Amino acid sequence: MASRPRNLEMAFGAVIAVVLAAVFLLHGGGSAGRGSSAPTSPTVGHARSSGTGVVRWSALPPAARETVRRVRAGGPFPYSHDGAIFENREGHLPAEPRGYYHEYTVTTPGATDRGPRRIVAGQHGDLFYTDDHYQSFKRIEGIR
């Protein structure tokens, strides 16, 4: 009878270890398969190194600058999808918890739909621009 509580205790310990390992890996603790070992803890007001390119505020298309202004002002936004959670499935941006990034449409001249251009905003003020529908990103610097 004395071994039964010991076996139960060992099984419980194993379950806890598996759960902790899963949480560690899901929240950026493991870099295998991610292609980046970018830090996951935020640095308030500054984007972390992510392997993305950089674009100066002055080099952004006027429509992208207007979208950034709207993001910083909290709207209004012309597209119903603006402000939706960006899940970073491609892994091009620094790893952050779900809900950290939100996407906003940058009007594309001549497009009959939302087009490929977006601003992706992080909760700590980091801003990224893509003009190829999430295939690549540029961190925006020098924002006015």
N, CA, C and O atoms as a GROMACS GRO file, in nm:
protein
  576
    1MET      N    1   0.080  -0.119   0.000
    1MET     CA    2   0.000   0.000   0.000
    1MET      C    3   0.085   0.126   0.000
    1MET      O    4   0.044   0.228  -0.056
    2ALA      N    5   0.201   0.120   0.062
    2ALA     CA    6   0.287   0.238   0.073
    2ALA      C    7   0.339   0.283  -0.064
    2ALA      O    8   0.369   0.401  -0.081
    3SER      N    9   0.350   0.191  -0.162
    3SER     CA   10   0.401   0.229  -0.294
    3SER      C   11   0.297   0.302  -0.377
    3SER      O   12   0.333   0.375  -0.468
    4ARG      N   13   0.168   0.284  -0.348
    4ARG     CA   14   0.064   0.348  -0.426
    4ARG      C   15   0.072   0.501  -0.419
    4ARG      O   16   0.069   0.564  -0.524
    5PRO      N   17   0.083   0.564  -0.301
    5PRO     CA   18   0.099   0.710  -0.298
    5PRO      C   19   0.228   0.755  -0.366
    5PRO      O   20   0.230   0.861  -0.429
    6ARG      N   21   0.333   0.678  -0.355
    6ARG     CA   22   0.459   0.713  -0.419
    6ARG      C   23   0.444   0.712  -0.571
    6ARG      O   24   0.494   0.803  -0.638
    7ASN      N   25   0.377   0.611  -0.629
    7ASN     CA   26   0.353   0.604  -0.773
    7ASN      C   27   0.267   0.721  -0.819
    7ASN      O   28   0.294   0.780  -0.923
    8LEU      N   29   0.166   0.754  -0.742
    8LEU     CA   30   0.079   0.866  -0.775
    8LEU      C   31   0.158   0.997  -0.773
    8LEU      O   32   0.140   1.082  -0.859
    9GLU      N   33   0.245   1.011  -0.675
    9GLU     CA   34   0.329   1.129  -0.663
    9GLU      C   35   0.423   1.141  -0.783
    9GLU      O   36   0.443   1.251  -0.836
   10MET      N   37   0.482   1.030  -0.826
   10MET     CA   38   0.572   1.030  -0.941
   10MET      C   39   0.496   1.064  -1.070
   10MET      O   40   0.546   1.140  -1.152
   11ALA      N   41   0.377   1.010  -1.088
   11ALA     CA   42   0.296   1.039  -1.206
   11ALA      C   43   0.258   1.186  -1.210
   11ALA      O   44   0.263   1.249  -1.316
   12PHE      N   45   0.219   1.240  -1.096
   12PHE     CA   46   0.183   1.382  -1.088
   12PHE      C   47   0.304   1.469  -1.123
   12PHE      O   48   0.289   1.568  -1.195
   13GLY      N   49   0.421   1.435  -1.073
   13GLY     CA   50   0.543   1.509  -1.105
   13GLY      C   51   0.575   1.505  -1.253
   13GLY      O   52   0.619   1.606  -1.310
   14ALA      N   53   0.553   1.391  -1.317
   14ALA     CA   54   0.579   1.379  -1.461
   14ALA      C   55   0.483   1.467  -1.540
   14ALA      O   56   0.524   1.531  -1.637
   15VAL      N   57   0.357   1.470  -1.500
   15VAL     CA   58   0.258   1.555  -1.569
   15VAL      C   59   0.298   1.702  -1.556
   15VAL      O   60   0.291   1.776  -1.654
   16ILE      N   61   0.337   1.743  -1.438
   16ILE     CA   62   0.380   1.882  -1.416
   16ILE      C   63   0.500   1.916  -1.504
   16ILE      O   64   0.505   2.024  -1.563
   17ALA      N   65   0.595   1.825  -1.514
   17ALA     CA   66   0.714   1.849  -1.597
   17ALA      C   67   0.677   1.866  -1.744
   17ALA      O   68   0.732   1.953  -1.811
   18VAL      N   69   0.586   1.785  -1.794
   18VAL     CA   70   0.543   1.795  -1.934
   18VAL      C   71   0.471   1.928  -1.958
   18VAL      O   72   0.496   1.994  -2.058
   19VAL      N   73   0.383   1.967  -1.866
   19VAL     CA   74   0.310   2.093  -1.881
   19VAL      C   75   0.407   2.210  -1.880
   19VAL      O   76   0.396   2.301  -1.963
   20LEU      N   77   0.501   2.211  -1.789
   20LEU     CA   78   0.600   2.320  -1.784
   20LEU      C   79   0.685   2.326  -1.911
   20LEU      O   80   0.713   2.435  -1.961
   21ALA      N   81   0.724   2.213  -1.962
   21ALA     CA   82   0.803   2.210  -2.086
   21ALA      C   83   0.721   2.266  -2.202
   21ALA      O   84   0.774   2.342  -2.284
   22ALA      N   85   0.593   2.231  -2.210
   22ALA     CA   86   0.507   2.281  -2.318
   22ALA      C   87   0.490   2.433  -2.308
   22ALA      O   88   0.498   2.503  -2.408
   23VAL      N   89   0.467   2.483  -2.188
   23VAL     CA   90   0.453   2.628  -2.169
   23VAL      C   91   0.582   2.698  -2.209
   23VAL      O   92   0.577   2.802  -2.276
   24PHE      N   93   0.694   2.646  -2.169
   24PHE     CA   94   0.825   2.703  -2.203
   24PHE      C   95   0.842   2.713  -2.354
   24PHE      O   96   0.884   2.817  -2.404
   25LEU      N   97   0.811   2.607  -2.425
   25LEU     CA   98   0.829   2.606  -2.570
   25LEU      C   99   0.728   2.695  -2.641
   25LEU      O  100   0.764   2.762  -2.738
   26LEU      N  101   0.604   2.698  -2.594
   26LEU     CA  102   0.502   2.780  -2.658
   26LEU      C  103   0.524   2.929  -2.640
   26LEU      O  104   0.478   3.009  -2.722
   27HIS      N  105   0.594   2.967  -2.536
   27HIS     CA  106   0.615   3.109  -2.510
   27HIS      C  107   0.756   3.154  -2.541
   27HIS      O  108   0.808   3.244  -2.477
   28GLY      N  109   0.818   3.090  -2.640
   28GLY     CA  110   0.945   3.139  -2.693
   28GLY      C  111   1.068   3.086  -2.622
   28GLY      O  112   1.178   3.134  -2.648
   29GLY      N  113   1.053   2.990  -2.535
   29GLY     CA  114   1.168   2.937  -2.464
   29GLY      C  115   1.258   2.854  -2.550
   29GLY      O  116   1.378   2.843  -2.522
   30GLY      N  117   1.205   2.793  -2.654
   30GLY     CA  118   1.286   2.711  -2.743
   30GLY      C  119   1.302   2.779  -2.876
   30GLY      O  120   1.207   2.839  -2.926
   31SER      N  121   1.421   2.772  -2.935
   31SER     CA  122   1.440   2.837  -3.064
   31SER      C  123   1.441   2.738  -3.179
   31SER      O  124   1.454   2.778  -3.294
   32ALA      N  125   1.427   2.610  -3.149
   32ALA     CA  126   1.429   2.511  -3.256
   32ALA      C  127   1.311   2.534  -3.350
   32ALA      O  128   1.197   2.546  -3.306
   33GLY      N  129   1.339   2.541  -3.478
   33GLY     CA  130   1.234   2.555  -3.578
   33GLY      C  131   1.184   2.697  -3.593
   33GLY      O  132   1.095   2.720  -3.675
   34ARG      N  133   1.236   2.792  -3.520
   34ARG     CA  134   1.186   2.928  -3.527
   34ARG      C  135   1.270   3.016  -3.619
   34ARG      O  136   1.222   3.119  -3.668
   35GLY      N  137   1.394   2.977  -3.643
   35GLY     CA  138   1.478   3.055  -3.732
   35GLY      C  139   1.533   3.181  -3.667
   35GLY      O  140   1.605   3.257  -3.731
   36SER      N  141   1.502   3.204  -3.541
   36SER     CA  142   1.549   3.323  -3.473
   36SER      C  143   1.553   3.296  -3.325
   36SER      O  144   1.473   3.219  -3.272
   37SER      N  145   1.644   3.359  -3.259
   37SER     CA  146   1.647   3.350  -3.114
   37SER      C  147   1.625   3.489  -3.056
   37SER      O  148   1.685   3.524  -2.954
   38ALA      N  149   1.540   3.567  -3.120
   38ALA     CA  150   1.511   3.702  -3.072
   38ALA      C  151   1.449   3.694  -2.935
   38ALA      O  152   1.372   3.603  -2.906
   39PRO      N  153   1.482   3.790  -2.849
   39PRO     CA  154   1.425   3.790  -2.715
   39PRO      C  155   1.275   3.809  -2.719
   39PRO      O  156   1.222   3.873  -2.810
   40THR      N  157   1.207   3.753  -2.621
   40THR     CA  158   1.061   3.764  -2.618
   40THR      C  159   1.013   3.866  -2.518
   40THR      O  160   0.896   3.902  -2.519
   41SER      N  161   1.100   3.915  -2.430
   41SER     CA  162   1.054   4.015  -2.336
   41SER      C  163   1.058   4.152  -2.402
   41SER      O  164   1.156   4.185  -2.469
   42PRO      N  165   0.952   4.230  -2.383
   42PRO     CA  166   0.944   4.358  -2.452
   42PRO      C  167   1.038   4.462  -2.393
   42PRO      O  168   1.068   4.460  -2.274
   43THR      N  169   1.084   4.551  -2.478
   43THR     CA  170   1.159   4.667  -2.437
   43THR      C  171   1.069   4.785  -2.469
   43THR      O  172   1.049   4.818  -2.586
   44VAL      N  173   1.016   4.848  -2.368
   44VAL     CA  174   0.916   4.952  -2.387
   44VAL      C  175   0.969   5.061  -2.478
   44VAL      O  176   1.077   5.116  -2.456
   45GLY      N  177   0.890   5.092  -2.582
   45GLY     CA  178   0.921   5.201  -2.672
   45GLY      C  179   1.022   5.168  -2.780
   45GLY      O  180   1.050   5.254  -2.864
   46HIS      N  181   1.078   5.048  -2.781
   46HIS     CA  182   1.180   5.013  -2.880
   46HIS      C  183   1.151   4.874  -2.936
   46HIS      O  184   1.122   4.781  -2.860
   47ALA      N  185   1.160   4.861  -3.066
   47ALA     CA  186   1.146   4.729  -3.126
   47ALA      C  187   1.273   4.650  -3.104
   47ALA      O  188   1.383   4.706  -3.108
   48ARG      N  189   1.260   4.524  -3.080
   48ARG     CA  190   1.375   4.437  -3.064
   48ARG      C  191   1.432   4.399  -3.200
   48ARG      O  192   1.364   4.411  -3.302
   49SER      N  193   1.555   4.354  -3.200
   49SER     CA  194   1.615   4.305  -3.323
   49SER      C  195   1.537   4.183  -3.368
   49SER      O  196   1.518   4.090  -3.290
   50SER      N  197   1.493   4.182  -3.492
   50SER     CA  198   1.407   4.073  -3.536
   50SER      C  199   1.451   4.013  -3.667
   50SER      O  200   1.386   3.921  -3.718
   51GLY      N  201   1.559   4.062  -3.724
   51GLY     CA  202   1.597   4.012  -3.854
   51GLY      C  203   1.522   4.084  -3.965
   51GLY      O  204   1.541   4.053  -4.083
   52THR      N  205   1.436   4.178  -3.928
   52THR     CA  206   1.364   4.254  -4.028
   52THR      C  207   1.454   4.366  -4.078
   52THR      O  208   1.554   4.400  -4.016
   53GLY      N  209   1.416   4.423  -4.191
   53GLY     CA  210   1.485   4.541  -4.239
   53GLY      C  211   1.438   4.663  -4.163
   53GLY      O  212   1.358   4.653  -4.070
   54VAL      N  213   1.487   4.777  -4.204
   54VAL     CA  214   1.450   4.903  -4.141
   54VAL      C  215   1.409   4.999  -4.251
   54VAL      O  216   1.467   5.001  -4.359
   55VAL      N  217   1.307   5.080  -4.222
   55VAL     CA  218   1.267   5.185  -4.314
   55VAL      C  219   1.250   5.313  -4.233
   55VAL      O  220   1.189   5.313  -4.126
   56ARG      N  221   1.304   5.422  -4.286
   56ARG     CA  222   1.288   5.552  -4.221
   56ARG      C  223   1.148   5.604  -4.247
   56ARG      O  224   1.090   5.577  -4.352
   57TRP      N  225   1.095   5.677  -4.152
   57TRP     CA  226   0.962   5.739  -4.163
   57TRP      C  227   0.949   5.815  -4.294
   57TRP      O  228   0.848   5.804  -4.364
   58SER      N  229   1.050   5.892  -4.328
   58SER     CA  230   1.046   5.976  -4.448
   58SER      C  231   1.044   5.894  -4.576
   58SER      O  232   1.004   5.945  -4.681
   59ALA      N  233   1.086   5.766  -4.570
   59ALA     CA  234   1.089   5.682  -4.690
   59ALA      C  235   0.959   5.603  -4.708
   59ALA      O  236   0.940   5.540  -4.812
   60LEU      N  237   0.871   5.605  -4.609
   60LEU     CA  238   0.744   5.533  -4.623
   60LEU      C  239   0.655   5.600  -4.726
   60LEU      O  240   0.662   5.722  -4.743
   61PRO      N  241   0.572   5.524  -4.796
   61PRO     CA  242   0.473   5.585  -4.884
   61PRO      C  243   0.379   5.673  -4.801
   61PRO      O  244   0.354   5.644  -4.684
   62PRO      N  245   0.326   5.780  -4.860
   62PRO     CA  246   0.235   5.868  -4.786
   62PRO      C  247   0.117   5.792  -4.721
   62PRO      O  248   0.076   5.826  -4.610
   63ALA      N  249   0.062   5.693  -4.789
   63ALA     CA  250  -0.050   5.618  -4.732
   63ALA      C  251  -0.008   5.541  -4.606
   63ALA      O  252  -0.088   5.526  -4.514
   64ALA      N  253   0.115   5.493  -4.602
   64ALA     CA  254   0.164   5.423  -4.483
   64ALA      C  255   0.182   5.520  -4.367
   64ALA      O  256   0.150   5.488  -4.253
   65ARG      N  257   0.233   5.640  -4.396
   65ARG     CA  258   0.246   5.741  -4.290
   65ARG      C  259   0.109   5.778  -4.235
   65ARG      O  260   0.093   5.797  -4.114
   66GLU      N  261   0.010   5.788  -4.323
   66GLU     CA  262  -0.126   5.819  -4.278
   66GLU      C  263  -0.181   5.708  -4.190
   66GLU      O  264  -0.248   5.735  -4.090
   67THR      N  265  -0.155   5.583  -4.226
   67THR     CA  266  -0.202   5.470  -4.144
   67THR      C  267  -0.136   5.473  -4.007
   67THR      O  268  -0.202   5.448  -3.906
   68VAL      N  269  -0.006   5.503  -4.001
   68VAL     CA  270   0.063   5.513  -3.872
   68VAL      C  271   0.000   5.624  -3.788
   68VAL      O  272  -0.021   5.606  -3.668
   69ARG      N  273  -0.030   5.736  -3.849
   69ARG     CA  274  -0.096   5.846  -3.775
   69ARG      C  275  -0.229   5.799  -3.716
   69ARG      O  276  -0.260   5.829  -3.601
   70ARG      N  277  -0.306   5.724  -3.794
   70ARG     CA  278  -0.434   5.673  -3.746
   70ARG      C  279  -0.414   5.574  -3.630
   70ARG      O  280  -0.489   5.577  -3.532
   71VAL      N  281  -0.314   5.488  -3.643
   71VAL     CA  282  -0.286   5.391  -3.536
   71VAL      C  283  -0.252   5.466  -3.408
   71VAL      O  284  -0.304   5.433  -3.301
   72ARG      N  285  -0.165   5.564  -3.418
   72ARG     CA  286  -0.122   5.638  -3.298
   72ARG      C  287  -0.236   5.720  -3.239
   72ARG      O  288  -0.237   5.746  -3.118
   73ALA      N  289  -0.332   5.761  -3.322
   73ALA     CA  290  -0.447   5.839  -3.273
   73ALA      C  291  -0.563   5.749  -3.228
   73ALA      O  292  -0.661   5.797  -3.171
   74GLY      N  293  -0.551   5.619  -3.254
   74GLY     CA  294  -0.659   5.528  -3.216
   74GLY      C  295  -0.775   5.526  -3.315
   74GLY      O  296  -0.885   5.484  -3.280
   75GLY      N  297  -0.752   5.572  -3.438
   75GLY     CA  298  -0.853   5.569  -3.543
   75GLY      C  299  -0.885   5.710  -3.589
   75GLY      O  300  -0.821   5.806  -3.546
   76PRO      N  301  -0.982   5.722  -3.674
   76PRO     CA  302  -1.070   5.618  -3.729
   76PRO      C  303  -0.998   5.537  -3.837
   76PRO      O  304  -0.901   5.582  -3.898
   77PHE      N  305  -1.048   5.417  -3.859
   77PHE     CA  306  -0.990   5.327  -3.957
   77PHE      C  307  -1.089   5.299  -4.069
   77PHE      O  308  -1.207   5.274  -4.042
   78PRO      N  309  -1.042   5.302  -4.195
   78PRO     CA  310  -1.134   5.285  -4.307
   78PRO      C  311  -1.177   5.141  -4.336
   78PRO      O  312  -1.276   5.120  -4.406
   79TYR      N  313  -1.106   5.042  -4.283
   79TYR     CA  314  -1.137   4.903  -4.311
   79TYR      C  315  -1.182   4.832  -4.184
   79TYR      O  316  -1.124   4.852  -4.077
   80SER      N  317  -1.285   4.749  -4.196
   80SER     CA  318  -1.339   4.681  -4.078
   80SER      C  319  -1.239   4.585  -4.015
   80SER      O  320  -1.248   4.555  -3.896
   81HIS      N  321  -1.143   4.536  -4.092
   81HIS     CA  322  -1.045   4.441  -4.040
   81HIS      C  323  -0.931   4.511  -3.965
   81HIS      O  324  -0.854   4.446  -3.894
   82ASP      N  325  -0.920   4.642  -3.980
   82ASP     CA  326  -0.813   4.716  -3.913
   82ASP      C  327  -0.822   4.698  -3.762
   82ASP      O  328  -0.930   4.708  -3.703
   83GLY      N  329  -0.707   4.670  -3.701
   83GLY     CA  330  -0.702   4.647  -3.557
   83GLY      C  331  -0.712   4.501  -3.519
   83GLY      O  332  -0.704   4.467  -3.401
   84ALA      N  333  -0.729   4.413  -3.618
   84ALA     CA  334  -0.739   4.269  -3.590
   84ALA      C  335  -0.604   4.218  -3.541
   84ALA      O  336  -0.499   4.273  -3.574
   85ILE      N  337  -0.608   4.112  -3.463
   85ILE     CA  338  -0.485   4.052  -3.412
   85ILE      C  339  -0.404   3.996  -3.529
   85ILE      O  340  -0.457   3.924  -3.614
   86PHE      N  341  -0.276   4.029  -3.531
   86PHE     CA  342  -0.182   3.972  -3.628
   86PHE      C  343  -0.108   3.862  -3.555
   86PHE      O  344  -0.042   3.886  -3.454
   87GLU      N  345  -0.118   3.741  -3.606
   87GLU     CA  346  -0.066   3.624  -3.535
   87GLU      C  347   0.081   3.593  -3.562
   87GLU      O  348   0.137   3.506  -3.496
   88ASN      N  349   0.144   3.661  -3.654
   88ASN     CA  350   0.287   3.640  -3.683
   88ASN      C  351   0.315   3.493  -3.716
   88ASN      O  352   0.418   3.439  -3.675
   89ARG      N  353   0.225   3.429  -3.790
   89ARG     CA  354   0.243   3.287  -3.826
   89ARG      C  355   0.371   3.262  -3.903
   89ARG      O  356   0.432   3.156  -3.890
   90GLU      N  357   0.411   3.360  -3.984
   90GLU     CA  358   0.532   3.344  -4.065
   90GLU      C  359   0.658   3.353  -3.979
   90GLU      O  360   0.764   3.307  -4.021
   91GLY      N  361   0.647   3.410  -3.861
   91GLY     CA  362   0.760   3.421  -3.770
   91GLY      C  363   0.861   3.528  -3.809
   91GLY      O  364   0.976   3.522  -3.766
   92HIS      N  365   0.821   3.625  -3.891
   92HIS     CA  366   0.914   3.728  -3.936
   92HIS      C  367   0.936   3.838  -3.831
   92HIS      O  368   1.037   3.908  -3.834
   93LEU      N  369   0.843   3.852  -3.739
   93LEU     CA  370   0.856   3.953  -3.634
   93LEU      C  371   0.904   3.886  -3.505
   93LEU      O  372   0.895   3.764  -3.492
   94PRO      N  373   0.954   3.965  -3.410
   94PRO     CA  374   0.996   3.905  -3.283
   94PRO      C  375   0.882   3.826  -3.220
   94PRO      O  376   0.767   3.868  -3.224
   95ALA      N  377   0.915   3.712  -3.161
   95ALA     CA  378   0.814   3.627  -3.097
   95ALA      C  379   0.754   3.700  -2.978
   95ALA      O  380   0.826   3.748  -2.890
   96GLU      N  381   0.623   3.708  -2.976
   96GLU     CA  382   0.547   3.770  -2.868
   96GLU      C  383   0.421   3.688  -2.846
   96GLU      O  384   0.382   3.611  -2.934
   97PRO      N  385   0.357   3.703  -2.731
   97PRO     CA  386   0.233   3.628  -2.706
   97PRO      C  387   0.123   3.670  -2.804
   97PRO      O  388   0.123   3.782  -2.855
   98ARG      N  389   0.031   3.580  -2.829
   98ARG     CA  390  -0.084   3.609  -2.915
   98ARG      C  391  -0.157   3.733  -2.863
   98ARG      O  392  -0.180   3.746  -2.743
   99GLY      N  393  -0.190   3.821  -2.953
   99GLY     CA  394  -0.259   3.944  -2.916
   99GLY      C  395  -0.166   4.064  -2.902
   99GLY      O  396  -0.212   4.177  -2.886
  100TYR      N  397  -0.035   4.039  -2.907
  100TYR     CA  398   0.061   4.149  -2.895
  100TYR      C  399   0.058   4.239  -3.018
  100TYR      O  400   0.064   4.362  -3.007
  101TYR      N  401   0.049   4.178  -3.137
  101TYR     CA  402   0.051   4.254  -3.262
  101TYR      C  403  -0.089   4.271  -3.319
  101TYR      O  404  -0.174   4.182  -3.308
  102HIS      N  405  -0.113   4.390  -3.381
  102HIS     CA  406  -0.238   4.417  -3.452
  102HIS      C  407  -0.203   4.473  -3.588
  102HIS      O  408  -0.103   4.542  -3.605
  103GLU      N  409  -0.288   4.443  -3.687
  103GLU     CA  410  -0.259   4.485  -3.824
  103GLU      C  411  -0.356   4.592  -3.872
  103GLU      O  412  -0.471   4.598  -3.830
  104TYR      N  413  -0.303   4.677  -3.962
  104TYR     CA  414  -0.380   4.788  -4.016
  104TYR      C  415  -0.350   4.799  -4.166
  104TYR      O  416  -0.235   4.787  -4.208
  105THR      N  417  -0.452   4.823  -4.243
  105THR     CA  418  -0.439   4.831  -4.388
  105THR      C  419  -0.377   4.963  -4.431
  105THR      O  420  -0.413   5.070  -4.381
  106VAL      N  421  -0.284   4.954  -4.524
  106VAL     CA  422  -0.229   5.071  -4.593
  106VAL      C  423  -0.290   5.070  -4.732
  106VAL      O  424  -0.271   4.975  -4.808
  107THR      N  425  -0.363   5.173  -4.765
  107THR     CA  426  -0.429   5.179  -4.895
  107THR      C  427  -0.327   5.161  -5.006
  107THR      O  428  -0.221   5.224  -5.006
  108THR      N  429  -0.360   5.075  -5.102
  108THR     CA  430  -0.274   5.049  -5.217
  108THR      C  431  -0.341   5.107  -5.341
  108THR      O  432  -0.449   5.061  -5.379
  109PRO      N  433  -0.279   5.206  -5.404
  109PRO     CA  434  -0.339   5.264  -5.524
  109PRO      C  435  -0.366   5.158  -5.631
  109PRO      O  436  -0.280   5.075  -5.660
  110GLY      N  437  -0.485   5.162  -5.687
  110GLY     CA  438  -0.522   5.069  -5.794
  110GLY      C  439  -0.572   4.934  -5.747
  110GLY      O  440  -0.620   4.856  -5.829
  111ALA      N  441  -0.560   4.903  -5.619
  111ALA     CA  442  -0.606   4.773  -5.569
  111ALA      C  443  -0.758   4.771  -5.560
  111ALA      O  444  -0.820   4.870  -5.522
  112THR      N  445  -0.817   4.657  -5.595
  112THR     CA  446  -0.962   4.644  -5.586
  112THR      C  447  -1.004   4.582  -5.452
  112THR      O  448  -1.123   4.571  -5.422
  113ASP      N  449  -0.905   4.541  -5.373
  113ASP     CA  450  -0.932   4.489  -5.239
  113ASP      C  451  -0.841   4.565  -5.141
  113ASP      O  452  -0.796   4.676  -5.173
  114ARG      N  453  -0.813   4.510  -5.025
  114ARG     CA  454  -0.728   4.578  -4.927
  114ARG      C  455  -0.583   4.589  -4.974
  114ARG      O  456  -0.508   4.671  -4.920
  115GLY      N  457  -0.543   4.512  -5.070
  115GLY     CA  458  -0.406   4.518  -5.120
  115GLY      C  459  -0.308   4.450  -5.025
  115GLY      O  460  -0.349   4.397  -4.921
  116PRO      N  461  -0.179   4.453  -5.060
  116PRO     CA  462  -0.079   4.379  -4.984
  116PRO      C  463  -0.010   4.458  -4.872
  116PRO      O  464   0.068   4.401  -4.796
  117ARG      N  465  -0.037   4.587  -4.862
  117ARG     CA  466   0.040   4.671  -4.770
  117ARG      C  467  -0.027   4.680  -4.633
  117ARG      O  468  -0.148   4.699  -4.623
  118ARG      N  469   0.056   4.667  -4.527
  118ARG     CA  470   0.004   4.673  -4.391
  118ARG      C  471   0.105   4.741  -4.298
  118ARG      O  472   0.226   4.742  -4.323
  119ILE      N  473   0.051   4.797  -4.192
  119ILE     CA  474   0.128   4.838  -4.076
  119ILE      C  475   0.092   4.736  -3.968
  119ILE      O  476  -0.025   4.709  -3.945
  120VAL      N  477   0.192   4.681  -3.901
  120VAL     CA  478   0.170   4.592  -3.788
  120VAL      C  479   0.226   4.662  -3.666
  120VAL      O  480   0.343   4.700  -3.662
  121ALA      N  481   0.140   4.679  -3.566
  121ALA     CA  482   0.177   4.752  -3.444
  121ALA      C  483   0.183   4.659  -3.326
  121ALA      O  484   0.094   4.577  -3.305
  122GLY      N  485   0.290   4.672  -3.247
  122GLY     CA  486   0.304   4.597  -3.123
  122GLY      C  487   0.252   4.679  -3.006
  122GLY      O  488   0.241   4.801  -3.015
  123GLN      N  489   0.220   4.613  -2.898
  123GLN     CA  490   0.162   4.680  -2.782
  123GLN      C  491   0.255   4.781  -2.717
  123GLN      O  492   0.208   4.869  -2.644
  124HIS      N  493   0.384   4.772  -2.742
  124HIS     CA  494   0.479   4.863  -2.678
  124HIS      C  495   0.531   4.969  -2.774
  124HIS      O  496   0.638   5.026  -2.752
  125GLY      N  497   0.454   4.995  -2.881
  125GLY     CA  498   0.489   5.103  -2.972
  125GLY      C  499   0.575   5.063  -3.090
  125GLY      O  500   0.606   5.148  -3.173
  126ASP      N  501   0.615   4.936  -3.100
  126ASP     CA  502   0.695   4.895  -3.214
  126ASP      C  503   0.605   4.887  -3.337
  126ASP      O  504   0.494   4.833  -3.331
  127LEU      N  505   0.653   4.940  -3.449
  127LEU     CA  506   0.576   4.946  -3.573
  127LEU      C  507   0.656   4.887  -3.687
  127LEU      O  508   0.775   4.912  -3.701
  128PHE      N  509   0.587   4.809  -3.770
  128PHE     CA  510   0.649   4.742  -3.885
  128PHE      C  511   0.564   4.768  -4.008
  128PHE      O  512   0.442   4.783  -4.000
  129TYR      N  513   0.631   4.772  -4.124
  129TYR     CA  514   0.564   4.792  -4.252
  129TYR      C  515   0.594   4.674  -4.344
  129TYR      O  516   0.707   4.628  -4.352
  130THR      N  517   0.490   4.626  -4.412
  130THR     CA  518   0.507   4.525  -4.516
  130THR      C  519   0.436   4.574  -4.641
  130THR      O  520   0.325   4.626  -4.634
  131ASP      N  521   0.499   4.557  -4.755
  131ASP     CA  522   0.434   4.592  -4.881
  131ASP      C  523   0.412   4.467  -4.968
  131ASP      O  524   0.374   4.478  -5.084
  132ASP      N  525   0.437   4.349  -4.908
  132ASP     CA  526   0.422   4.224  -4.984
  132ASP      C  527   0.339   4.120  -4.906
  132ASP      O  528   0.366   4.000  -4.910
  133HIS      N  529   0.240   4.168  -4.836
  133HIS     CA  530   0.146   4.084  -4.762
  133HIS      C  531   0.215   3.982  -4.672
  133HIS      O  532   0.196   3.862  -4.686
  134TYR      N  533   0.296   4.034  -4.579
  134TYR     CA  534   0.359   3.958  -4.471
  134TYR      C  535   0.479   3.872  -4.513
  134TYR      O  536   0.528   3.793  -4.432
  135GLN      N  537   0.526   3.883  -4.636
  135GLN     CA  538   0.643   3.805  -4.677
  135GLN      C  539   0.771   3.862  -4.617
  135GLN      O  540   0.867   3.789  -4.591
  136SER      N  541   0.771   3.993  -4.595
  136SER     CA  542   0.886   4.059  -4.532
  136SER      C  543   0.834   4.182  -4.457
  136SER      O  544   0.727   4.234  -4.487
  137PHE      N  545   0.913   4.226  -4.360
  137PHE     CA  546   0.878   4.342  -4.282
  137PHE      C  547   0.996   4.434  -4.268
  137PHE      O  548   1.112   4.393  -4.276
  138LYS      N  549   0.965   4.562  -4.246
  138LYS     CA  550   1.066   4.663  -4.215
  138LYS      C  551   1.021   4.734  -4.088
  138LYS      O  552   0.908   4.780  -4.078
  139ARG      N  553   1.112   4.743  -3.992
  139ARG     CA  554   1.084   4.817  -3.869
  139ARG      C  555   1.089   4.965  -3.903
  139ARG      O  556   1.183   5.010  -3.968
  140ILE      N  557   0.988   5.041  -3.860
  140ILE     CA  558   0.981   5.184  -3.891
  140ILE      C  559   1.060   5.262  -3.787
  140ILE      O  560   1.038   5.246  -3.666
  141GLU      N  561   1.151   5.346  -3.834
  141GLU     CA  562   1.233   5.429  -3.746
  141GLU      C  563   1.212   5.576  -3.780
  141GLU      O  564   1.173   5.610  -3.892
  142GLY      N  565   1.240   5.661  -3.684
  142GLY     CA  566   1.235   5.806  -3.707
  142GLY      C  567   1.094   5.860  -3.722
  142GLY      O  568   1.071   5.956  -3.795
  143ILE      N  569   0.999   5.800  -3.652
  143ILE     CA  570   0.858   5.842  -3.664
  143ILE      C  571   0.841   5.982  -3.606
  143ILE      O  572   0.893   6.015  -3.500
  144ARG      N  573   0.766   6.061  -3.680
  144ARG     CA  574   0.737   6.197  -3.636
  144ARG      C  575   0.600   6.204  -3.577
  144ARG      O  576   0.556   6.311  -3.533
   0.00000   0.00000   0.00000
